[in-house]
Structure formats: C-alpha cells, structure tokens
Amino acid sequence: SQDLREKIFKNMSQRASEMMREDLESKGPVRLSEVEAQQKQILQIVRRLADEGQIVLGGKGEDSFV
C-alpha cells in the first residue's frame, strides 16, 4: 500500500529513498506472485532482526519502556 511505502521511505536516507523510488518507477508492472514472494522474504528478515534484537517492532497499544 502507499502508506507502507511512505513509512519505509521515511526510515531511509533521502538519497536511498530517491534511488528506491527511481528503481520502482523504472521497473514497471510486476507479477503478483513475485511481489508476494519478496514480501515473504522481507518479513522473514524483519522477524530475524527482531529476534536478534537488532530492531524493535511497534507494539499493539502495549506499555512503552523508558
């Protein structure tokens, strides 16, 4: 979705964000099966990074730690 794209771009450097946007624009239409496969791979990486403590995923209204 566009909201997810914007969240990702906001967490990248301006240059990396611009490069990614250019790559996406130049690629054109992509098969849904390819998109789903890449999404699955991204989720696996995110889960691994969270398990390793390298990133923290947002909670669902849980208390914050200070």
DRENRO-197146 format. One line per 4 residues: number of its first residue (from 0); their letters; for each residue x, y, z of C-alpha. Coordinates in Angstrom, 3 decimals. Layout:
// DRENRO-197146
NUM = A = X/Y/Z  ...
// end
This chain:
// DRENRO-197146
0 = SQDL = 0.000/0.000/0.000  1.039/3.604/-0.413  1.042/4.142/3.386  3.517/1.303/3.879
4 = REKI = 5.744/2.643/1.111  5.827/6.070/2.750  6.707/4.572/6.152  9.593/2.697/4.583
8 = FKNM = 10.817/5.730/2.653  10.668/7.915/5.788  13.023/5.494/7.548  15.613/5.672/4.765
12 = SQRA = 18.100/8.376/3.975  16.889/10.885/1.410  19.326/9.596/-1.192  18.424/5.942/-0.631
16 = SEMM = 14.741/6.841/-0.744  15.159/8.679/-4.038  17.114/5.794/-5.548  14.474/3.295/-4.435
20 = REDL = 11.672/5.423/-5.875  13.521/5.682/-9.208  14.061/1.922/-9.274  10.378/1.274/-8.584
24 = ESKG = 9.276/3.701/-11.284  11.607/2.245/-13.905  10.691/-1.376/-13.173  7.088/-1.170/-14.362
28 = PVRL = 4.418/-3.796/-13.645  5.460/-6.847/-11.617  3.733/-10.220/-11.315  1.721/-10.608/-8.113
32 = SEVE = 3.486/-13.900/-7.346  6.848/-12.104/-7.437  5.562/-9.391/-5.112  4.223/-11.942/-2.642
36 = AQQK = 7.485/-13.913/-2.680  9.512/-10.771/-1.969  7.120/-9.696/0.790  7.552/-13.099/2.431
40 = QILQ = 11.331/-12.750/2.253  11.191/-9.256/3.781  9.013/-10.490/6.645  11.445/-13.331/7.351
44 = IVRR = 14.334/-10.858/7.526  12.371/-8.475/9.762  11.450/-11.298/12.148  15.059/-12.488/12.302
48 = LADE = 16.331/-8.969/13.029  13.692/-8.553/15.746  14.603/-11.924/17.291  18.274/-10.898/17.292
52 = GQIV = 17.396/-7.599/18.979  18.723/-5.531/16.087  15.346/-3.849/15.521  12.284/-3.253/17.668
56 = LGGK = 8.868/-3.687/16.153  5.980/-1.458/17.237  3.549/-2.922/19.715  -0.217/-3.029/19.664
60 = GEDS = -1.024/-0.425/22.295  1.211/-2.029/24.896  3.040/-0.053/27.550  6.184/1.734/26.479
64 = FV = 9.545/1.149/28.112  11.613/4.085/29.351
// end
